[in-house]
Amino acid sequence: MAAPDLYPVLQVGAGGLRVPSVVLIDQTRALDASRVSRYLGLLTPEDYAPVHAAARLIFSV
């Protein structure tokens, strides 16, 4: 992977995932809440930490 800090991998079980998944943080976009059709899961603070760090890199916060 070219930039692992920008593409955190969530392991099986994180937030209810059934397969390992890559967060494409550079493809983040706004989503109207009315388009959300179902609840998929919730990340623990530990699982979310790499996603948050990647977002901080992208948005330079």
PQR file with spaces between the fields and no chain letter, atoms N, CA, C, O and H, PARSE charges and radii, in Angstrom:
ATOM       1  N    MET     1       0.848   -1.176    0.000 -0.4000 1.5000
ATOM       2  CA   MET     1       0.000    0.000    0.000 -0.0000 2.0000
ATOM       3  C    MET     1       0.892    1.238    0.000  0.5500 1.7000
ATOM       4  O    MET     1       1.884    1.296    0.727 -0.5500 1.4000
ATOM       5  N    ALA     2       0.540    2.208   -0.805 -0.4000 1.5000
ATOM       6  CA   ALA     2       1.381    3.385   -0.998 -0.0000 2.0000
ATOM       7  C    ALA     2       1.476    4.273    0.227  0.5500 1.7000
ATOM       8  O    ALA     2       2.569    4.749    0.536 -0.5500 1.4000
ATOM       9  H    ALA     2      -0.266    2.160   -1.395  0.4000 1.0000
ATOM      10  N    ALA     3       0.399    4.516    0.932 -0.4000 1.5000
ATOM      11  CA   ALA     3       0.404    5.408    2.087 -0.0000 2.0000
ATOM      12  C    ALA     3      -0.439    4.795    3.200  0.5500 1.7000
ATOM      13  O    ALA     3      -1.603    5.159    3.365 -0.5500 1.4000
ATOM      14  H    ALA     3      -0.488    4.129    0.681  0.4000 1.0000
ATOM      15  N    PRO     4       0.137    3.867    3.965 -0.5600 1.5000
ATOM      16  CA   PRO     4      -0.652    3.147    4.980  0.2800 2.0000
ATOM      17  C    PRO     4      -1.276    4.048    6.030  0.5500 1.7000
ATOM      18  O    PRO     4      -2.304    3.692    6.606 -0.5500 1.4000
ATOM      19  N    ASP     5      -0.683    5.210    6.297 -0.4000 1.5000
ATOM      20  CA   ASP     5      -1.282    6.125    7.273 -0.0000 2.0000
ATOM      21  C    ASP     5      -2.598    6.711    6.774  0.5500 1.7000
ATOM      22  O    ASP     5      -3.438    7.126    7.574 -0.5500 1.4000
ATOM      23  H    ASP     5       0.152    5.499    5.829  0.4000 1.0000
ATOM      24  N    LEU     6      -2.781    6.745    5.459 -0.4000 1.5000
ATOM      25  CA   LEU     6      -4.019    7.281    4.886 -0.0000 2.0000
ATOM      26  C    LEU     6      -5.072    6.213    4.624  0.5500 1.7000
ATOM      27  O    LEU     6      -6.222    6.539    4.331 -0.5500 1.4000
ATOM      28  H    LEU     6      -2.099    6.408    4.810  0.4000 1.0000
ATOM      29  N    TYR     7      -4.696    4.958    4.724 -0.4000 1.5000
ATOM      30  CA   TYR     7      -5.617    3.864    4.443 -0.0000 2.0000
ATOM      31  C    TYR     7      -5.620    2.854    5.585  0.5500 1.7000
ATOM      32  O    TYR     7      -5.110    1.745    5.427 -0.5500 1.4000
ATOM      33  H    TYR     7      -3.761    4.693    4.962  0.4000 1.0000
ATOM      34  N    PRO     8      -6.191    3.226    6.743 -0.5600 1.5000
ATOM      35  CA   PRO     8      -6.206    2.296    7.868  0.2800 2.0000
ATOM      36  C    PRO     8      -7.033    1.046    7.548  0.5500 1.7000
ATOM      37  O    PRO     8      -8.061    1.115    6.874 -0.5500 1.4000
ATOM      38  N    VAL     9      -6.560   -0.079    8.043 -0.4000 1.5000
ATOM      39  CA   VAL     9      -7.257   -1.350    7.846 -0.0000 2.0000
ATOM      40  C    VAL     9      -8.024   -1.684    9.123  0.5500 1.7000
ATOM      41  O    VAL     9      -7.459   -1.695   10.217 -0.5500 1.4000
ATOM      42  H    VAL     9      -5.725   -0.135    8.590  0.4000 1.0000
ATOM      43  N    LEU    10      -9.311   -1.954    8.967 -0.4000 1.5000
ATOM      44  CA   LEU    10     -10.136   -2.390   10.083 -0.0000 2.0000
ATOM      45  C    LEU    10     -10.242   -3.906   10.008  0.5500 1.7000
ATOM      46  O    LEU    10     -10.560   -4.466    8.959 -0.5500 1.4000
ATOM      47  H    LEU    10      -9.770   -1.946    8.079  0.4000 1.0000
ATOM      48  N    GLN    11      -9.977   -4.551   11.107 -0.4000 1.5000
ATOM      49  CA   GLN    11      -9.961   -6.005   11.145 -0.0000 2.0000
ATOM      50  C    GLN    11     -11.368   -6.580   11.296  0.5500 1.7000
ATOM      51  O    GLN    11     -12.303   -5.872   11.669 -0.5500 1.4000
ATOM      52  H    GLN    11      -9.718   -4.097   11.959  0.4000 1.0000
ATOM      53  N    VAL    12     -11.503   -7.850   11.007 -0.4000 1.5000
ATOM      54  CA   VAL    12     -12.764   -8.566   11.183 -0.0000 2.0000
ATOM      55  C    VAL    12     -13.246   -8.345   12.610  0.5500 1.7000
ATOM      56  O    VAL    12     -12.470   -8.453   13.560 -0.5500 1.4000
ATOM      57  H    VAL    12     -10.743   -8.426   10.703  0.4000 1.0000
ATOM      58  N    GLY    13     -14.522   -8.039   12.752 -0.4000 1.5000
ATOM      59  CA   GLY    13     -15.112   -7.816   14.067 -0.0000 2.0000
ATOM      60  C    GLY    13     -15.196   -6.348   14.453  0.5500 1.7000
ATOM      61  O    GLY    13     -16.064   -5.976   15.242 -0.5500 1.4000
ATOM      62  H    GLY    13     -15.152   -7.951   11.980  0.4000 1.0000
ATOM      63  N    ALA    14     -14.329   -5.513   13.925 -0.4000 1.5000
ATOM      64  CA   ALA    14     -14.378   -4.086   14.252 -0.0000 2.0000
ATOM      65  C    ALA    14     -15.679   -3.508   13.715  0.5500 1.7000
ATOM      66  O    ALA    14     -15.921   -3.528   12.508 -0.5500 1.4000
ATOM      67  H    ALA    14     -13.623   -5.816   13.284  0.4000 1.0000
ATOM      68  N    GLY    15     -16.501   -3.005   14.591 -0.4000 1.5000
ATOM      69  CA   GLY    15     -17.773   -2.426   14.170 -0.0000 2.0000
ATOM      70  C    GLY    15     -18.716   -3.421   13.530  0.5500 1.7000
ATOM      71  O    GLY    15     -19.655   -3.031   12.836 -0.5500 1.4000
ATOM      72  H    GLY    15     -16.305   -2.989   15.572  0.4000 1.0000
ATOM      73  N    GLY    16     -18.476   -4.704   13.754 -0.4000 1.5000
ATOM      74  CA   GLY    16     -19.334   -5.734   13.176 -0.0000 2.0000
ATOM      75  C    GLY    16     -18.914   -6.186   11.791  0.5500 1.7000
ATOM      76  O    GLY    16     -19.672   -6.879   11.111 -0.5500 1.4000
ATOM      77  H    GLY    16     -17.713   -5.021   14.317  0.4000 1.0000
ATOM      78  N    LEU    17     -17.710   -5.803   11.357 -0.4000 1.5000
ATOM      79  CA   LEU    17     -17.248   -6.202   10.026 -0.0000 2.0000
ATOM      80  C    LEU    17     -17.080   -7.716    9.926  0.5500 1.7000
ATOM      81  O    LEU    17     -16.651   -8.366   10.879 -0.5500 1.4000
ATOM      82  H    LEU    17     -17.094   -5.241   11.909  0.4000 1.0000
ATOM      83  N    ARG    18     -17.420   -8.263    8.777 -0.4000 1.5000
ATOM      84  CA   ARG    18     -17.249   -9.697    8.542 -0.0000 2.0000
ATOM      85  C    ARG    18     -15.974  -10.008    7.786  0.5500 1.7000
ATOM      86  O    ARG    18     -15.523  -11.153    7.761 -0.5500 1.4000
ATOM      87  H    ARG    18     -17.769   -7.735    8.003  0.4000 1.0000
ATOM      88  N    VAL    19     -15.390   -8.989    7.168 -0.4000 1.5000
ATOM      89  CA   VAL    19     -14.128   -9.144    6.438 -0.0000 2.0000
ATOM      90  C    VAL    19     -13.240   -7.943    6.749  0.5500 1.7000
ATOM      91  O    VAL    19     -13.752   -6.875    7.085 -0.5500 1.4000
ATOM      92  H    VAL    19     -15.757   -8.058    7.188  0.4000 1.0000
ATOM      93  N    PRO    20     -11.915   -8.095    6.644 -0.5600 1.5000
ATOM      94  CA   PRO    20     -11.046   -6.927    6.843  0.2800 2.0000
ATOM      95  C    PRO    20     -11.419   -5.856    5.816  0.5500 1.7000
ATOM      96  O    PRO    20     -11.736   -6.171    4.669 -0.5500 1.4000
ATOM      97  N    SER    21     -11.380   -4.608    6.230 -0.4000 1.5000
ATOM      98  CA   SER    21     -11.804   -3.515    5.350 -0.0000 2.0000
ATOM      99  C    SER    21     -10.820   -2.357    5.426  0.5500 1.7000
ATOM     100  O    SER    21     -10.282   -2.054    6.491 -0.5500 1.4000
ATOM     101  H    SER    21     -11.123   -4.352    7.162  0.4000 1.0000
ATOM     102  N    VAL    22     -10.592   -1.719    4.294 -0.4000 1.5000
ATOM     103  CA   VAL    22      -9.695   -0.568    4.208 -0.0000 2.0000
ATOM     104  C    VAL    22     -10.544    0.697    4.185  0.5500 1.7000
ATOM     105  O    VAL    22     -11.496    0.801    3.412 -0.5500 1.4000
ATOM     106  H    VAL    22     -11.029   -1.965    3.429  0.4000 1.0000
ATOM     107  N    VAL    23     -10.193    1.653    5.036 -0.4000 1.5000
ATOM     108  CA   VAL    23     -10.880    2.948    5.054 -0.0000 2.0000
ATOM     109  C    VAL    23     -10.209    3.835    4.008  0.5500 1.7000
ATOM     110  O    VAL    23      -9.022    4.140    4.114 -0.5500 1.4000
ATOM     111  H    VAL    23      -9.420    1.568    5.664  0.4000 1.0000
ATOM     112  N    LEU    24     -10.966    4.240    3.011 -0.4000 1.5000
ATOM     113  CA   LEU    24     -10.447    5.111    1.950 -0.0000 2.0000
ATOM     114  C    LEU    24     -10.675    6.562    2.371  0.5500 1.7000
ATOM     115  O    LEU    24     -11.567    7.243    1.866 -0.5500 1.4000
ATOM     116  H    LEU    24     -11.931    3.992    2.925  0.4000 1.0000
ATOM     117  N    ILE    25      -9.852    7.008    3.299 -0.4000 1.5000
ATOM     118  CA   ILE    25     -10.055    8.315    3.926 -0.0000 2.0000
ATOM     119  C    ILE    25      -9.994    9.450    2.917  0.5500 1.7000
ATOM     120  O    ILE    25     -10.607   10.496    3.131 -0.5500 1.4000
ATOM     121  H    ILE    25      -9.127    6.454    3.709  0.4000 1.0000
ATOM     122  N    ASP    26      -9.267    9.266    1.824 -0.4000 1.5000
ATOM     123  CA   ASP    26      -9.188   10.322    0.812 -0.0000 2.0000
ATOM     124  C    ASP    26     -10.442   10.376   -0.058  0.5500 1.7000
ATOM     125  O    ASP    26     -10.553   11.243   -0.924 -0.5500 1.4000
ATOM     126  H    ASP    26      -8.768    8.417    1.651  0.4000 1.0000
ATOM     127  N    GLN    27     -11.378    9.466    0.160 -0.4000 1.5000
ATOM     128  CA   GLN    27     -12.634    9.470   -0.582 -0.0000 2.0000
ATOM     129  C    GLN    27     -13.815    9.835    0.313  0.5500 1.7000
ATOM     130  O    GLN    27     -14.967    9.569   -0.029 -0.5500 1.4000
ATOM     131  H    GLN    27     -11.288    8.761    0.864  0.4000 1.0000
ATOM     132  N    THR    28     -13.521   10.445    1.457 -0.4000 1.5000
ATOM     133  CA   THR    28     -14.562   10.867    2.389 -0.0000 2.0000
ATOM     134  C    THR    28     -15.411   11.957    1.743  0.5500 1.7000
ATOM     135  O    THR    28     -14.886   12.858    1.088 -0.5500 1.4000
ATOM     136  H    THR    28     -12.585   10.662    1.734  0.4000 1.0000
ATOM     137  N    ARG    29     -16.727   11.867    1.933 -0.4000 1.5000
ATOM     138  CA   ARG    29     -17.612   12.901    1.416 -0.0000 2.0000
ATOM     139  C    ARG    29     -18.818   13.030    2.336  0.5500 1.7000
ATOM     140  O    ARG    29     -19.061   12.179    3.192 -0.5500 1.4000
ATOM     141  H    ARG    29     -17.153   11.135    2.465  0.4000 1.0000
ATOM     142  N    ALA    30     -19.550   14.084    2.146 -0.4000 1.5000
ATOM     143  CA   ALA    30     -20.752   14.324    2.941 -0.0000 2.0000
ATOM     144  C    ALA    30     -21.848   13.348    2.510  0.5500 1.7000
ATOM     145  O    ALA    30     -21.937   12.960    1.345 -0.5500 1.4000
ATOM     146  H    ALA    30     -19.353   14.775    1.451  0.4000 1.0000
ATOM     147  N    LEU    31     -22.662   12.970    3.461 -0.4000 1.5000
ATOM     148  CA   LEU    31     -23.772   12.064    3.182 -0.0000 2.0000
ATOM     149  C    LEU    31     -24.993   12.568    3.930  0.5500 1.7000
ATOM     150  O    LEU    31     -24.943   12.771    5.143 -0.5500 1.4000
ATOM     151  H    LEU    31     -22.590   13.285    4.407  0.4000 1.0000
ATOM     152  N    ASP    32     -26.063   12.767    3.229 -0.4000 1.5000
ATOM     153  CA   ASP    32     -27.303   13.202    3.848 -0.0000 2.0000
ATOM     154  C    ASP    32     -27.830   12.063    4.726  0.5500 1.7000
ATOM     155  O    ASP    32     -27.900   10.919    4.277 -0.5500 1.4000
ATOM     156  H    ASP    32     -26.104   12.602    2.243  0.4000 1.0000
ATOM     157  N    ALA    33     -28.195   12.364    5.954 -0.4000 1.5000
ATOM     158  CA   ALA    33     -28.676   11.350    6.890 -0.0000 2.0000
ATOM     159  C    ALA    33     -29.895   10.608    6.364  0.5500 1.7000
ATOM     160  O    ALA    33     -30.117    9.458    6.743 -0.5500 1.4000
ATOM     161  H    ALA    33     -28.138   13.293    6.318  0.4000 1.0000
ATOM     162  N    SER    34     -30.683   11.226    5.510 -0.4000 1.5000
ATOM     163  CA   SER    34     -31.867   10.560    4.976 -0.0000 2.0000
ATOM     164  C    SER    34     -31.513    9.418    4.020  0.5500 1.7000
ATOM     165  O    SER    34     -32.362    8.582    3.709 -0.5500 1.4000
ATOM     166  H    SER    34     -30.502   12.161    5.203  0.4000 1.0000
ATOM     167  N    ARG    35     -30.267    9.383    3.555 -0.4000 1.5000
ATOM     168  CA   ARG    35     -29.833    8.308    2.648 -0.0000 2.0000
ATOM     169  C    ARG    35     -29.327    7.085    3.392  0.5500 1.7000
ATOM     170  O    ARG    35     -29.094    6.045    2.778 -0.5500 1.4000
ATOM     171  H    ARG    35     -29.577   10.062    3.807  0.4000 1.0000
ATOM     172  N    VAL    36     -29.154    7.190    4.690 -0.4000 1.5000
ATOM     173  CA   VAL    36     -28.684    6.066    5.490 -0.0000 2.0000
ATOM     174  C    VAL    36     -29.860    5.128    5.717  0.5500 1.7000
ATOM     175  O    VAL    36     -30.871    5.512    6.304 -0.5500 1.4000
ATOM     176  H    VAL    36     -29.343    8.035    5.189  0.4000 1.0000
ATOM     177  N    SER    37     -29.715    3.891    5.244 -0.4000 1.5000
ATOM     178  CA   SER    37     -30.847    2.966    5.308 -0.0000 2.0000
ATOM     179  C    SER    37     -30.798    2.001    6.493  0.5500 1.7000
ATOM     180  O    SER    37     -31.823    1.452    6.896 -0.5500 1.4000
ATOM     181  H    SER    37     -28.894    3.579    4.766  0.4000 1.0000
ATOM     182  N    ARG    38     -29.595    1.797    7.049 -0.4000 1.5000
ATOM     183  CA   ARG    38     -29.509    0.891    8.199 -0.0000 2.0000
ATOM     184  C    ARG    38     -28.218    1.137    8.964  0.5500 1.7000
ATOM     185  O    ARG    38     -27.251    1.686    8.436 -0.5500 1.4000
ATOM     186  H    ARG    38     -28.762    2.242    6.722  0.4000 1.0000
ATOM     187  N    TYR    39     -28.231    0.723   10.203 -0.4000 1.5000
ATOM     188  CA   TYR    39     -27.090    0.832   11.098 -0.0000 2.0000
ATOM     189  C    TYR    39     -26.170   -0.359   10.862  0.5500 1.7000
ATOM     190  O    TYR    39     -26.632   -1.500   10.871 -0.5500 1.4000
ATOM     191  H    TYR    39     -29.017    0.277   10.633  0.4000 1.0000
ATOM     192  N    LEU    40     -24.893   -0.123   10.653 -0.4000 1.5000
ATOM     193  CA   LEU    40     -23.959   -1.216   10.376 -0.0000 2.0000
ATOM     194  C    LEU    40     -23.129   -1.609   11.585  0.5500 1.7000
ATOM     195  O    LEU    40     -22.785   -2.781   11.736 -0.5500 1.4000
ATOM     196  H    LEU    40     -24.517    0.804   10.645  0.4000 1.0000
ATOM     197  N    GLY    41     -22.799   -0.663   12.445 -0.4000 1.5000
ATOM     198  CA   GLY    41     -21.986   -0.992   13.605 -0.0000 2.0000
ATOM     199  C    GLY    41     -21.330    0.248   14.181  0.5500 1.7000
ATOM     200  O    GLY    41     -21.523    1.359   13.687 -0.5500 1.4000
ATOM     201  H    GLY    41     -23.078    0.290   12.323  0.4000 1.0000
ATOM     202  N    LEU    42     -20.555    0.041   15.230 -0.4000 1.5000
ATOM     203  CA   LEU    42     -19.901    1.121   15.943 -0.0000 2.0000
ATOM     204  C    LEU    42     -18.465    0.727   16.232  0.5500 1.7000
ATOM     205  O    LEU    42     -18.208   -0.364   16.741 -0.5500 1.4000
ATOM     206  H    LEU    42     -20.399   -0.862   15.631  0.4000 1.0000
ATOM     207  N    LEU    43     -17.529    1.606   15.911 -0.4000 1.5000
ATOM     208  CA   LEU    43     -16.123    1.335   16.194 -0.0000 2.0000
ATOM     209  C    LEU    43     -15.793    1.715   17.626  0.5500 1.7000
ATOM     210  O    LEU    43     -16.318    2.696   18.153 -0.5500 1.4000
ATOM     211  H    LEU    43     -17.738    2.493   15.498  0.4000 1.0000
ATOM     212  N    THR    44     -14.931    0.944   18.249 -0.4000 1.5000
ATOM     213  CA   THR    44     -14.426    1.299   19.566 -0.0000 2.0000
ATOM     214  C    THR    44     -13.442    2.461   19.389  0.5500 1.7000
ATOM     215  O    THR    44     -12.964    2.696   18.279 -0.5500 1.4000
ATOM     216  H    THR    44     -14.505    0.147   17.821  0.4000 1.0000
ATOM     217  N    PRO    45     -13.138    3.178   20.453 -0.5600 1.5000
ATOM     218  CA   PRO    45     -12.138    4.244   20.335  0.2800 2.0000
ATOM     219  C    PRO    45     -10.799    3.729   19.794  0.5500 1.7000
ATOM     220  O    PRO    45     -10.125    4.439   19.047 -0.5500 1.4000
ATOM     221  N    GLU    46     -10.410    2.518   20.158 -0.4000 1.5000
ATOM     222  CA   GLU    46      -9.154    1.937   19.670 -0.0000 2.0000
ATOM     223  C    GLU    46      -9.214    1.651   18.174  0.5500 1.7000
ATOM     224  O    GLU    46      -8.241    1.883   17.457 -0.5500 1.4000
ATOM     225  H    GLU    46     -10.957    1.941   20.764  0.4000 1.0000
ATOM     226  N    ASP    47     -10.353    1.148   17.700 -0.4000 1.5000
ATOM     227  CA   ASP    47     -10.511    0.869   16.271 -0.0000 2.0000
ATOM     228  C    ASP    47     -10.599    2.160   15.468  0.5500 1.7000
ATOM     229  O    ASP    47     -10.132    2.225   14.331 -0.5500 1.4000
ATOM     230  H    ASP    47     -11.144    0.959   18.283  0.4000 1.0000
ATOM     231  N    TYR    48     -11.197    3.184   16.064 -0.4000 1.5000
ATOM     232  CA   TYR    48     -11.398    4.454   15.364 -0.0000 2.0000
ATOM     233  C    TYR    48     -10.136    5.310   15.314  0.5500 1.7000
ATOM     234  O    TYR    48     -10.008    6.153   14.426 -0.5500 1.4000
ATOM     235  H    TYR    48     -11.575    3.131   16.988  0.4000 1.0000
ATOM     236  N    ALA    49      -9.208    5.117   16.235 -0.4000 1.5000
ATOM     237  CA   ALA    49      -8.014    5.968   16.343 -0.0000 2.0000
ATOM     238  C    ALA    49      -7.249    6.105   15.018  0.5500 1.7000
ATOM     239  O    ALA    49      -6.909    7.231   14.653 -0.5500 1.4000
ATOM     240  H    ALA    49      -9.312    4.432   16.956  0.4000 1.0000
ATOM     241  N    PRO    50      -6.960    5.022   14.277 -0.5600 1.5000
ATOM     242  CA   PRO    50      -6.241    5.194   13.007  0.2800 2.0000
ATOM     243  C    PRO    50      -7.063    5.943   11.957  0.5500 1.7000
ATOM     244  O    PRO    50      -6.497    6.646   11.119 -0.5500 1.4000
ATOM     245  N    VAL    51      -8.370    5.802   11.992 -0.4000 1.5000
ATOM     246  CA   VAL    51      -9.238    6.528   11.063 -0.0000 2.0000
ATOM     247  C    VAL    51      -9.169    8.022   11.384  0.5500 1.7000
ATOM     248  O    VAL    51      -9.049    8.852   10.482 -0.5500 1.4000
ATOM     249  H    VAL    51      -8.830    5.231   12.673  0.4000 1.0000
ATOM     250  N    HIS    52      -9.245    8.351   12.652 -0.4000 1.5000
ATOM     251  CA   HIS    52      -9.167    9.744   13.094 -0.0000 2.0000
ATOM     252  C    HIS    52      -7.816   10.347   12.718  0.5500 1.7000
ATOM     253  O    HIS    52      -7.749   11.479   12.238 -0.5500 1.4000
ATOM     254  H    HIS    52      -9.343    7.677   13.384  0.4000 1.0000
ATOM     255  N    ALA    53      -6.746    9.593   12.937 -0.4000 1.5000
ATOM     256  CA   ALA    53      -5.392   10.085   12.600 -0.0000 2.0000
ATOM     257  C    ALA    53      -5.271   10.341   11.096  0.5500 1.7000
ATOM     258  O    ALA    53      -4.669   11.334   10.687 -0.5500 1.4000
ATOM     259  H    ALA    53      -6.801    8.674   13.327  0.4000 1.0000
ATOM     260  N    ALA    54      -5.831    9.463   10.279 -0.4000 1.5000
ATOM     261  CA   ALA    54      -5.781    9.649    8.825 -0.0000 2.0000
ATOM     262  C    ALA    54      -6.573   10.879    8.407  0.5500 1.7000
ATOM     263  O    ALA    54      -6.142   11.631    7.533 -0.5500 1.4000
ATOM     264  H    ALA    54      -6.319    8.656   10.611  0.4000 1.0000
ATOM     265  N    ALA    55      -7.733   11.086    9.032 -0.4000 1.5000
ATOM     266  CA   ALA    55      -8.534   12.270    8.714 -0.0000 2.0000
ATOM     267  C    ALA    55      -7.781   13.537    9.091  0.5500 1.7000
ATOM     268  O    ALA    55      -7.852   14.539    8.380 -0.5500 1.4000
ATOM     269  H    ALA    55      -8.083   10.474    9.742  0.4000 1.0000
ATOM     270  N    ARG    56      -7.071   13.496   10.192 -0.4000 1.5000
ATOM     271  CA   ARG    56      -6.277   14.661   10.604 -0.0000 2.0000
ATOM     272  C    ARG    56      -5.179   14.941    9.566  0.5500 1.7000
ATOM     273  O    ARG    56      -4.884   16.102    9.280 -0.5500 1.4000
ATOM     274  H    ARG    56      -7.013   12.682   10.770  0.4000 1.0000
ATOM     275  N    LEU    57      -4.584   13.901    9.011 -0.4000 1.5000
ATOM     276  CA   LEU    57      -3.565   14.097    7.965 -0.0000 2.0000
ATOM     277  C    LEU    57      -4.173   14.725    6.706  0.5500 1.7000
ATOM     278  O    LEU    57      -3.609   15.654    6.128 -0.5500 1.4000
ATOM     279  H    LEU    57      -4.824   12.958    9.244  0.4000 1.0000
ATOM     280  N    ILE    58      -5.312   14.210    6.299 -0.4000 1.5000
ATOM     281  CA   ILE    58      -5.958   14.700    5.088 -0.0000 2.0000
ATOM     282  C    ILE    58      -6.384   16.160    5.247  0.5500 1.7000
ATOM     283  O    ILE    58      -6.175   16.982    4.355 -0.5500 1.4000
ATOM     284  H    ILE    58      -5.770   13.456    6.768  0.4000 1.0000
ATOM     285  N    PHE    59      -6.984   16.466    6.396 -0.4000 1.5000
ATOM     286  CA   PHE    59      -7.529   17.807    6.604 -0.0000 2.0000
ATOM     287  C    PHE    59      -6.549   18.737    7.317  0.5500 1.7000
ATOM     288  O    PHE    59      -6.889   19.884    7.609 -0.5500 1.4000
ATOM     289  H    PHE    59      -7.154   15.799    7.121  0.4000 1.0000
ATOM     290  N    SER    60      -5.347   18.258    7.600 -0.4000 1.5000
ATOM     291  CA   SER    60      -4.307   19.050    8.254 -0.0000 2.0000
ATOM     292  C    SER    60      -4.791   19.762    9.505  0.5500 1.7000
ATOM     293  O    SER    60      -4.547   20.954    9.697 -0.5500 1.4000
ATOM     294  H    SER    60      -5.071   17.327    7.363  0.4000 1.0000
ATOM     295  N    VAL    61      -5.484   19.005   10.353 -0.4000 1.5000
ATOM     296  CA   VAL    61      -6.024   19.563   11.596 -0.0000 2.0000
ATOM     297  C    VAL    61      -5.081   19.262   12.731  0.5500 1.7000
ATOM     298  O    VAL    61      -5.345   19.643   13.871 -0.5500 1.4000
ATOM     299  H    VAL    61      -5.682   18.038   10.197  0.4000 1.0000
